Amino acid sequence: VVAALTPWNFPAVSPARKVGSSLAAGCSCILKPSEQTPGTAVALVRAFVDAGLPPGVLNLVFGDPAKVSTRLIASPVVRKVTFTGSVQVGKQLAGLAAQSMKPCLMELGGHSPTIVFADADIQKIAKASVVAKFRNAGQVCTSPTRFYVQEQAYEEFTREFAKSCNALVLGDGMEPTTQLGPLVNKRRLDSIEAFVQEAKSHGAKVLAGGMRDARVQGYFYRPTALGDVPVDARVMREEPFGPIAAFRPFKTVDEVLEQANSLPYGLAAYAFTSSMRTANAVSSGLACGIVGVNSFAGSNPETPFGGVKDSGYGREGGVEGVRAYMTCKFIVEGTL
């Protein structure tokens, strides 16, 4: 039996990954989705019931996250725990599972470095970066956040990025013109504001945004680009999980790899260059589970998804995702 604990920000994809792989491996599953986005999980499980899945194979529970997860992990019935969420909570759950030696699959937070070399198509990459960065208002674990731009292209890239930021339309997601929605709650809004203010106090320059948007009602924060952000600013060390992009210039491959790998996170990273030699060096040197070379695509049903270091362990998706719910048994048949 698998206990699957999923977050609010991808209310269909995250449960589908865990339920799909566990059922494919022959395991029953207890799904605990986020209490903030219950409707999608209800519809998903109902679809399985309507399709004829036997009773008890897929189960859905709601309630206080701490109480439910503690109860499920402690139960002798549950033999596997899979969780997608923050690093802090993931470590707590992994500790609970360790008490009864239960294997875990942890897909935790990230702080994705994005490396842009001067030989890339700067304007094209800048526009694509804005789309990737502000998807779901930046509330994505693989969201590009730390931008390292080679110094020859730094001014042009940040200028084009800021221009595209300012052109984004904030508003109701049901409106066809809307390009950027709100943050999930006031706590998230306050956190983003604190990140920006702290970065500014360390000398970072606001290239775009940098404030709440009073023109629309709700938890809206303008898409923000911060230039020349010092390495000791919080936004360069902690996952902001919101609409902030931080920029720093770099000179060499070795220098930027050292900065990109300096954090305990290791989920996704991206690199843009027209040189295959540079692409190979960077993709090999980055300490993370997913590398996008000239691409922001890093999650597909048929490919393994997951991180290293504090970003978790185990993989979802692909054959690796199914194997995560299997136990290897070696059987020897003799002639005695």
BELNORZI-V888450 format. One record per residue. PHI is phi in radians with two decimals (NA if undefined). PSI is psi in radians with two decimals (NA if undefined). OMEGA is omega in radians with two decimals (NA if undefined). Layout:
# BELNORZI-V888450
phi | psi | omega
PHI | PSI | OMEGA
PHI | PSI | OMEGA
This chain:
# BELNORZI-V888450
phi | psi | omega
NA | 2.33 | -3.11
-1.88 | 2.33 | 2.97
-1.72 | 2.02 | -3.08
-1.96 | 2.07 | -3.08
-2.02 | 2.08 | -2.98
-2.16 | 2.73 | -3.07
-1.61 | 3.11 | -3.08
-1.45 | -0.49 | -2.87
-1.30 | -0.37 | 3.01
-2.30 | 1.35 | -2.95
-1.21 | -0.21 | 3.08
-1.87 | -0.84 | -3.05
-1.11 | -0.82 | -3.07
-1.12 | -0.86 | 3.06
-1.08 | -0.66 | -3.12
-1.08 | -0.70 | 3.10
-1.04 | -0.85 | -3.04
-1.28 | -0.78 | 3.13
-1.15 | -0.80 | -3.10
-1.05 | -0.82 | -3.10
-1.23 | -0.71 | -3.12
-1.16 | -0.75 | 3.11
-1.17 | -0.66 | 3.12
-1.10 | -0.54 | 3.13
-1.45 | -0.12 | 3.14
1.67 | 0.23 | -3.13
-1.72 | 2.54 | 2.93
-1.42 | 2.87 | -2.97
-2.48 | 2.42 | 2.98
-1.95 | 1.95 | -3.08
-1.70 | 2.18 | 3.03
-2.05 | 1.64 | 3.11
-1.41 | 3.04 | 3.11
-1.14 | 2.44 | 3.10
-1.24 | -0.22 | 3.13
-1.46 | -0.34 | -3.13
-2.38 | 1.15 | -3.05
-1.35 | -0.49 | -2.95
-1.08 | -0.73 | -3.11
-1.13 | -0.74 | 3.13
-1.12 | -0.69 | 3.10
-1.06 | -0.79 | 3.14
-1.12 | -0.67 | -3.14
-1.12 | -0.84 | -3.12
-1.18 | -0.65 | 3.10
-1.07 | -0.64 | 3.11
-1.09 | -0.69 | 3.09
-1.14 | -0.74 | 3.13
-1.09 | -0.79 | -3.14
-1.12 | -0.50 | -3.14
-1.39 | -0.14 | 3.08
1.76 | 0.27 | 3.09
-1.08 | 2.29 | -3.09
-1.03 | 2.57 | 3.13
-1.00 | 2.43 | 3.09
1.56 | -0.20 | -3.14
-1.32 | -0.73 | 3.07
-2.17 | 2.16 | -3.05
-2.16 | 2.53 | -3.09
-2.15 | 2.23 | 3.13
-2.29 | 2.56 | 3.05
-2.23 | 2.84 | 3.10
2.58 | -2.98 | 3.12
-1.04 | 2.12 | -3.03
-0.97 | -0.78 | -3.09
-1.14 | -0.76 | -3.12
-1.18 | -0.76 | -3.10
-1.16 | -0.82 | -3.11
-1.14 | -0.68 | 3.12
-1.11 | -0.75 | 3.14
-1.14 | -0.79 | -3.10
-1.16 | -0.80 | -3.08
-1.16 | -0.60 | -3.13
-1.33 | -0.35 | -3.08
-1.17 | 2.34 | 3.09
-1.17 | -0.28 | 3.12
-1.21 | -0.68 | -3.10
-1.36 | 2.26 | -3.12
-2.11 | 0.02 | 3.11
-2.65 | 2.43 | -3.14
-2.14 | 2.25 | 3.05
-2.24 | 2.28 | -3.01
-2.43 | 2.41 | 2.97
-2.15 | 2.17 | -3.10
2.98 | -2.68 | -3.05
-1.32 | 2.77 | 3.10
-1.08 | -0.77 | -3.09
-1.04 | -0.87 | -3.13
-1.20 | -0.66 | 3.13
-1.03 | -0.72 | 3.12
-1.15 | -0.66 | 3.11
-1.11 | -0.78 | -3.12
-1.19 | -0.67 | 3.10
-1.11 | -0.61 | 3.09
-1.16 | -0.70 | 3.09
-1.12 | -0.74 | -3.13
-1.16 | -0.57 | -3.12
-1.13 | -0.45 | -3.13
-1.12 | -0.46 | 3.09
-2.08 | 0.38 | 3.06
0.95 | 0.75 | 3.12
-1.66 | 2.28 | 3.12
-1.19 | 2.60 | -3.11
-2.22 | 2.71 | 2.92
-2.14 | 1.99 | -3.04
-2.02 | 2.01 | 3.06
-1.97 | 1.74 | -2.95
-1.92 | -2.91 | -3.02
-1.20 | 2.94 | 3.11
-2.48 | 3.09 | 3.09
-2.64 | 1.23 | -2.84
-1.13 | 2.07 | 2.99
-1.34 | 2.46 | 3.09
-2.17 | 2.02 | -3.02
-1.85 | 2.11 | -3.11
-2.04 | 2.02 | 3.12
-1.56 | 2.72 | -3.05
-1.13 | -0.36 | -3.11
-1.49 | 0.03 | 3.11
-1.43 | 2.92 | 3.06
-1.37 | 1.64 | -2.93
-1.05 | -0.86 | -3.09
-1.14 | -0.72 | -3.14
-1.13 | -0.78 | -3.12
-1.18 | -0.65 | 3.13
-1.07 | -0.78 | 3.13
-1.16 | -0.72 | 3.12
-1.16 | -0.58 | 3.14
-1.15 | -0.65 | 3.11
-1.13 | -0.74 | 3.11
-1.07 | -0.80 | -3.11
-1.21 | -0.72 | -3.07
-1.14 | -0.74 | -3.00
-1.73 | 0.22 | 2.99
-1.06 | 2.28 | -3.09
0.97 | 0.61 | -3.13
0.98 | 0.56 | 3.11
1.36 | 0.08 | -3.10
-1.56 | 1.09 | -3.09
-2.42 | 2.33 | -3.06
-1.16 | -0.41 | 3.12
-1.77 | 0.23 | -3.11
-1.08 | 2.28 | 3.07
-1.15 | 2.21 | -3.03
-2.26 | -0.84 | 3.13
-1.62 | 1.86 | -3.12
-1.71 | 2.08 | 3.05
-1.89 | 2.00 | -3.05
-2.03 | 2.25 | 3.13
-0.99 | 2.37 | -2.91
-1.00 | -0.52 | 3.12
-1.12 | -0.49 | -3.09
-1.91 | 0.04 | -3.00
-1.05 | -0.87 | -3.08
-1.11 | -0.77 | -3.13
-1.14 | -0.75 | -3.09
-1.15 | -0.85 | -3.11
-1.13 | -0.61 | 3.11
-1.13 | -0.80 | 3.14
-1.19 | -0.67 | 3.12
-1.10 | -0.85 | -3.13
-1.09 | -0.68 | 3.11
-1.06 | -0.79 | 3.12
-1.18 | -0.61 | 3.07
-1.01 | -0.88 | -3.06
-1.16 | -0.34 | -3.12
-1.51 | -0.21 | -3.12
-1.17 | 2.46 | -3.13
-1.76 | 2.09 | 3.10
-1.62 | 2.57 | 3.08
2.82 | -2.89 | -3.14
-1.09 | 2.24 | -3.12
-1.13 | -0.30 | 3.11
-1.43 | -0.19 | 3.12
-1.48 | 2.32 | -3.07
-1.12 | -0.39 | -3.11
-1.50 | -0.21 | -3.07
-1.22 | 2.34 | 3.10
-2.03 | -0.27 | -3.10
-2.51 | 2.23 | -3.12
-1.72 | -2.96 | -3.08
-1.50 | 2.99 | 2.95
-1.37 | 2.88 | -2.94
-1.25 | -0.55 | -3.12
-2.80 | 3.05 | -3.10
-1.15 | -0.60 | 3.12
-1.04 | -0.72 | 3.12
-1.17 | -0.69 | 3.12
-1.10 | -0.80 | 3.12
-1.10 | -0.65 | -3.14
-1.13 | -0.77 | 3.13
-1.09 | -0.76 | 3.12
-1.06 | -0.69 | 3.13
-1.16 | -0.69 | 3.09
-1.03 | -0.80 | -3.09
-1.16 | -0.80 | -3.12
-1.10 | -0.70 | 3.13
-1.16 | -0.70 | 3.12
-1.12 | -0.74 | 3.11
-1.08 | -0.66 | 3.13
-1.18 | -0.34 | 3.09
-1.64 | 0.06 | 3.08
1.81 | 0.07 | 3.11
-1.19 | 2.58 | 3.14
-1.77 | 2.33 | 3.08
-1.45 | 1.94 | -3.13
-1.60 | -0.46 | 3.10
-2.79 | 2.59 | 3.08
1.19 | -2.26 | 3.11
1.49 | 0.30 | -3.13
-2.78 | 2.86 | 3.01
-1.20 | 2.76 | -3.14
-1.90 | 1.83 | -3.10
-1.40 | -0.11 | -3.11
-1.30 | -0.35 | 3.14
-2.17 | 2.54 | -3.10
-1.49 | 2.28 | 3.13
2.27 | -2.94 | -3.06
-1.56 | 1.10 | -3.07
-1.74 | 2.36 | 3.01
-2.25 | 2.31 | -3.07
-1.09 | 2.48 | 3.09
-1.00 | 2.19 | -2.91
-2.07 | 2.34 | 3.03
-2.12 | 2.21 | -3.14
-2.01 | 2.16 | -3.11
-1.75 | 2.71 | 3.10
0.89 | 0.81 | -3.09
-1.36 | 2.17 | 3.13
-1.21 | 2.67 | -3.05
-1.15 | -0.36 | -3.12
-1.57 | 0.02 | 3.05
-1.24 | 2.56 | -3.08
-1.02 | -0.67 | -3.07
-1.15 | -0.33 | 3.08
-1.56 | -0.17 | -3.07
-2.06 | -0.46 | -3.09
-2.10 | 2.52 | 3.14
-1.17 | 2.05 | -3.14
-1.33 | -0.50 | 3.13
0.91 | 0.97 | -3.12
-3.04 | -3.01 | -2.99
-1.41 | 1.03 | 3.11
-2.22 | 2.29 | 2.99
-2.09 | 2.26 | -3.11
-1.97 | 2.39 | -3.04
-2.11 | 2.45 | 3.01
-2.49 | 2.48 | 3.07
-1.46 | 2.75 | 3.05
-2.51 | 2.91 | -3.12
-1.92 | -0.95 | -2.97
-2.08 | 2.89 | 3.10
-1.08 | -0.81 | -3.12
-1.06 | -0.71 | -3.14
-1.11 | -0.80 | -3.06
-1.27 | -0.57 | 3.07
-1.13 | -0.69 | 3.11
-1.08 | -0.74 | 3.13
-1.23 | -0.73 | -3.11
-1.11 | -0.63 | -3.08
-1.60 | 0.12 | -3.00
-1.34 | -0.26 | -3.08
-1.70 | 2.83 | 3.09
-1.30 | -0.11 | 3.10
-1.39 | 2.68 | 3.10
-2.83 | 0.92 | -3.13
-1.62 | -1.30 | -3.10
-2.22 | 2.72 | 3.05
-2.62 | 2.76 | -3.09
-2.38 | 2.56 | 3.12
-2.46 | 2.44 | -3.10
-2.25 | 2.09 | -3.12
-2.83 | 2.72 | 3.05
-1.68 | 0.02 | -3.12
-1.76 | 2.10 | 3.10
-1.13 | -0.63 | 3.13
-1.09 | -0.79 | 3.11
-1.14 | -0.74 | -3.14
-1.04 | -0.76 | 3.13
-1.13 | -0.73 | -3.12
-1.13 | -0.73 | -3.10
-1.28 | -0.78 | -3.12
-1.14 | -0.57 | 3.08
-1.30 | -0.58 | -3.05
-1.48 | -0.32 | -3.12
-1.30 | 2.29 | -3.13
-1.63 | 1.49 | -3.13
-2.79 | 2.98 | -3.10
-1.53 | -0.36 | -3.07
-2.39 | 2.25 | 3.08
-2.20 | 2.18 | 3.04
-1.78 | 2.04 | 3.10
-1.77 | 2.01 | -3.06
0.97 | 0.62 | -3.11
-2.85 | 2.53 | 3.01
-1.77 | 0.14 | 3.12
-1.48 | 2.17 | -3.14
-2.49 | 0.12 | -3.09
-2.40 | 1.98 | 3.10
-2.37 | 2.64 | -3.12
-1.02 | -0.56 | -3.03
-1.62 | 0.08 | -3.09
-2.15 | 2.65 | -3.13
-1.27 | 2.42 | -3.11
-2.24 | 2.22 | 3.10
2.91 | 3.05 | -3.04
-2.19 | -3.03 | 3.09
-2.25 | 3.06 | -3.12
0.95 | -2.39 | -3.09
-1.24 | -0.11 | 3.12
-1.44 | 0.05 | 2.99
1.98 | -2.97 | 3.13
-2.68 | 2.75 | -3.02
1.56 | 2.91 | -3.10
-2.33 | 2.52 | 3.01
-1.95 | 2.55 | 3.14
1.59 | 2.69 | 3.13
1.17 | -3.01 | 3.10
-1.15 | -0.50 | 3.12
-1.09 | -0.62 | -3.14
-1.19 | -0.55 | 3.09
-1.33 | -0.72 | 3.14
-1.08 | -0.43 | -3.14
-1.09 | -0.35 | -3.12
-1.86 | 0.32 | 3.12
-2.05 | 2.71 | 3.04
-1.99 | 2.24 | -3.14
-1.37 | 2.20 | 3.10
-2.19 | 2.23 | 3.13
-1.78 | 2.07 | -3.10
-1.98 | 2.21 | 3.12
-1.94 | 2.21 | 3.08
-1.92 | 2.04 | -3.14
-1.74 | -3.08 | -3.13
-1.96 | 0.13 | -3.12
-1.25 | NA | NA
